[in-house]
């Protein structure tokens, strides 16, 4: 019965996403890109990490992550509003360095997305091993490189809206399943309240290493060819608020219905958890993972190539950058694990956000300027201090 309800709700949400009244709404269309990034891959790995490492304080940790995302988003929004102001030489130089930092962060995030793709692709098969997952990841990285080099990205990028629609539909079904299961556990008096497994300092550093899971809002800044500044600012705000609401409900339901088990903290731990909630959910989550990770990897590879071409002033053609970027992803795949890649990506994005905060400080007056300088310092701290979740 619950499986049927989950499937029906997912289909209703999926159908609603393709209604012309919603799909053709400019502000919603502008929201889709940042929303797709914010609640993409992070949604799948974040729940088990917070549940195991923070125990009953997992919702508080999630709120802190979303709060950090909102603060860094404020710097990016300030820079969107300042786009019509003539740039000084210092602002131009910092903007160039920020673009290079973002390109570097994208390279790591592509490895993150496709390593998660590989892990979920084999999770329900007899070949559920680290080697098989890395082999799948390497294959997908090669496909992305070939598509980019041959000019096939545009066709792949058309998948973005469909993948977002599928992801939101499956998330709606997941939350329904969790809500029903939470109710059963609560009525039985079996809710789980556990202490964190980390001390305060390591808990803070782990949060720093998870910033990438709420990253993605900055993509609104680079939609200037399609939307004006006011639309992009509003789209970023609404995307972050909707993502925060989804994340908070998800973590609040998840944190108190399972006994934390550090030995089961793997890339696909959410699959094993959801088997208990409803038999239909594991397959649905795998479908969401495959669609979301591939489209996100395509978007970030294209973004990184474009930024490198722009930074080099055309000396490095965008197509020529793709094989190099993907080569770096393959090296990361075979030399590190997913939790380390998440930490690396978080620190790379934090460096980019620190530069965005510096830009905002240079283009703002009064109290806001001091706040942005403080935010820049926080971004530097996150870049230096973030640590991985260290799955067992």
N, C-alpha and C positions, 0 to 999 in steps of 0.2 A: 504493500500500500504506500509506504513512504517512498520507495523507488519510483512509483508512478507519479506521485505528487512532485518529486524533485524534477523528473523529466518534463512534466507538463509545465511547471513554472519556468524551467530553462527555455522551453520552446516558445512560451508566451513572451519572455523577455527578448529572445532572439528575433521573433517576428516584429515586436515593437521597435526594435533598433532599425528595422528597414522601412518603417513607415515614412513616407515622404515628408510629413509634417515635422518629423524629428531629423531625419537624415539630411534634409536640405536647409536646416536652420543654420545660418552662418556661425553663430556663437557655439553651437554644438559641434559643428564641423571643426572649428578651431580648437575645441576642447579635446577632440579625439586623439590628436598626436601626443600632447602631454599626458593625458589620462592613460593611454596605452603604455607609455613608459613607466609611469609611477606604479601602476598595479600590475605590471607584467610579471617578470620572473620572481620578484621579491615575495609576492604573495604565496608562492609555493614553498619556499624554503624558510621564510621568516617565522611562520607559526611554530613549527617544531623547535627552532633555535631559541625563541623567546620562552616557550613553555618549559624547555629543559633547563636553560641557564638562569631564568629570572623567576621561575615558579609562579606564585600567586601575584607577584609584582609585574608579570608580563604586560598587562594592559598599561601600567604606568610607563614601562619601557617603550611601548608602542606610541604612547602619547608624546613622549620625549622625542622620538625619532620624527614623528609628524611635525612637532613644534620646530625642530631644527630645520626640516624641509621648508616650513613656512617662512622662517627667518631668512634663510638663504634665497628663497623665492622673492622676498621683499627687495633684496638687492638687485636681483635680475629685473624685477618690475620697475624699479627706479631707473635702471639703465635703458629699458624700453621707452620710458617716458622722456628720457634725455636724448633720444636718437636724433631729434631735429636740432639739437644745440651743436654748434660748431665745435669740433674736437680740438683740444690742445695737443701738442706733440707728445706730452706724457701720456695722455689718455689713449692716443693712437698706438703708442708702443705697448702699453699694458693690454689693450684690446687684442693686439697681435699675439702677445704671449698667452693671453687667455684662450685664444682660438687654438693655439698649438697644444695647450694643456688639455683642452676639451678633446682634440683629436687623439691625444695619448690615452685619455680616459675612455674614449669610444673603442679603441683597440682592445683594451682590457675587458670592457663590457661585452664586446662581441664574443670573446673567449668564454666569459661568464654565461651568456645566453646559450651558446651552443654546447657548452659542457652540461648545462642543465637539460638541454634538448636530448643529448646523448644518454644521460642518466635516466630520464623518463622514458625514452624510446625503448630501452631494454628492461625497464622495471617490471613489466608484466609478462616477460618472456622467459624461456629456460636459460637464456644467455645473459642473465642479470649479473654481470661481473664488471669490475672497473676497466678491464682491458676492452671488453666489448663496447662499453659506453664511450671510451676514448676513441675507439675505432669509428664509431658512428659520428662522434663530434668532428673528427678529422675529415671524414667524408663530406659532412655538411659544410665545413669550412672551405673545402676544395670547391664545392658547388657554388658557394657564395662568391669565391674568387673568380671562377669561370664566368658566372653570370655578370659580375661587375666589369670584368675585362672585355666581355663580348657585347656589352651594352644592353644586357637583359634585365637590368635593375628595374626599369620603369614598369615592366609587366609584373615583377614580383612585388613592387611597392603598392600595386593596386589591391593587394591582399590585405592591406592594413585595416581598412574599415571592417572587413569580414572577420578578421582575427579578433579585433576589439569586441565586436558584437558577440562572437562565440564565447570569448573569455568572460564578459559580463554576464551572459546567460548562465554559464556554468557556475560562476561565483554565486549568483542568485540561488541556484539549486543547492550549492554547498552550504550556504548560510541557512537555508531552510532545513537541511538535514541536521546541521549542528544545533539549530534552535530546538528541534524536536528531541534530539538526543540529550541536550542539556536539560530540557524539561523533565525527561524520564529520570536522569541521574539526580536532579534536584529533589524530585518527589520522593525518590528512594532514600534521600539523605546521604548520598554518596559523593557529593562534590569534593574535589581534591584541593586542599590548600597546602602548598608546599613552600619551603623557604628557598631562596636563590642558592645556586651552587657556586656562585662567585662572590668575592668580597666587593666592597663599594668601588675601589679603584679599577679592578679588572672589569666590573660591570660597566663602568663609564667607558673604558677603552673598547670594550666589545661593541657598545652602542656606536662609538666612532667608526668601528669597522663594518657597520651595517648601513651606513648612510646611503649606499647605492640602492638599497631596497626601496627607498622613497624618492629616489632620483628620477628625473625625467621632465620635471616642470620647466626646465630651462629651454626645452625645445620650442616653447612658445616664442622665445625671443627671435628665433631664426625663421619665422613664418611671415616676415615682413612683405614678401612679394605677393602674399595672398590676403593678408588681413592688416587693418590699420592698428595703431598702437593701443587704442582703447579696447578694441576687440581682443587683442592678444593678452592684455593685462587681465581683463575680465575672464578670459578663457583659462588662464593659468590659475587664478583664484578659485574658480568653480571646479576645475580639475583637481586641485589640491584638497578642496573641501570635500568633494565626493569621495576621493581616494581615502581621505582620513576617516570619513564615516564608515566606509567599507572595512578598512583595516581594524578600526576600533571594535566594531561589532564582531568581526571574525576572531580577533584575539581574545576578547572578553568571553566568547563562547568556548573557545578552544582551551583556554588556560586552566579551567577548573574541572575538566571531565576526564583527563588522562593523568596517570601517575608518571611524572617525568622520569625518563630512562636515558641517561647519557650514552649508554652502549648502543642504543638504537638511533642516535643522532646521525643520520645520513642525508645525502642530497634528496632522497625520495621518501623520507620518513613520513611525510604527509599521506602517502599512499597507504601505508600500513595502518595509520590512525583512522583513515576514512573507511577502511574495510569494516571496522567495528560500527561505524555510524550507519552506513547504508551500502549494500553490495554494488550499487550502480556507480557510486562516486569515484572509485579508483580509475575506471575506464574514462569517465568524463574528465577527470583531472589530467590524465595523460593526454587526451585530445586537446585540452586547453593549453597544456605545456608546449606541445609540439607546434601548435599554431602561433602561440604568443612568442616563443623564443625565436622561431625562424624569421618572423616578420620583424621583430626587434633587431635581430642581428643584421638583416638586410638594411634596415633604416640607419643603424649606427655605422655600418661599413660605408654606406654611401655618404653619411655625414662626415666621417673621418677623412675619406678621400677628397671630398670637396674642400674641407678646411685646410688640408695639406696643400692642395693645388692653389688655394687662395693665398696661403702663407708664403709659398715659394714663388708667388706672382707668376704662376703658369709654367715655371721651369720643370716642375714635376707634374705631368699630366694626371688628371684624376684617375683614369683607367690604370695607369702604371703604378699607382700607389696601392691598388687593391691586393696584388699578390704579396707585396711586402707586409701589409697589414695582416693578411690572413696567415702568412708565415709566422709572424709573431704570436698569433693565436694558437697555432699548432704547437709551438715551443711551450707556451704556457700550459696547454692541455696535457702534455706528456711529462712536464717537470713539476707541476704543482697539483693540489687538489682543489675542489670547488670552493671550499671554505676559505682557502688562502686567496683564490682569485677574487672572491667577494670582498675580502679585506683590501686587496690591492686596488680594486675598482673604486671602493669607497674612498680610499685615500687620494686617488687620482682626481675624483670628482670634487673632493673637499678642497684640493689645491685650486681647481678651477673656480669653485665658489668663493674662495678667499680672494682671488683676483677680481671676481665680479663685485665683491664687497668693497675692494679698493677703488674700483671704477666708480661705484656708487658714492663713496666718500668724497672722491675728487670732484663729483658733479652735484653735490648736495651741500646745503648750508645749515648752520645751526645745530640743534641737538641731534638731528638725524645723522649728520656727518660723524659725530662721535660714536653713535650707535653702529654705524657701518664700519668704522675702524675697529671697534670691539669685535664685530662679526668677522672681520678679516683675520684678526688674531685667533679667533675660535677656529676658523677654517685651517689655519696653519697648524694649530694644536691637533686637530683631527688628522691632518695629513701625516703628522709625525708620530702620533700615539695610537692609532687604530690597530686592533688585533683581530685575528680570525676567530671563528666560533670553536674551532678544533673539535670536529666530530670524532666519535670513538668507534 
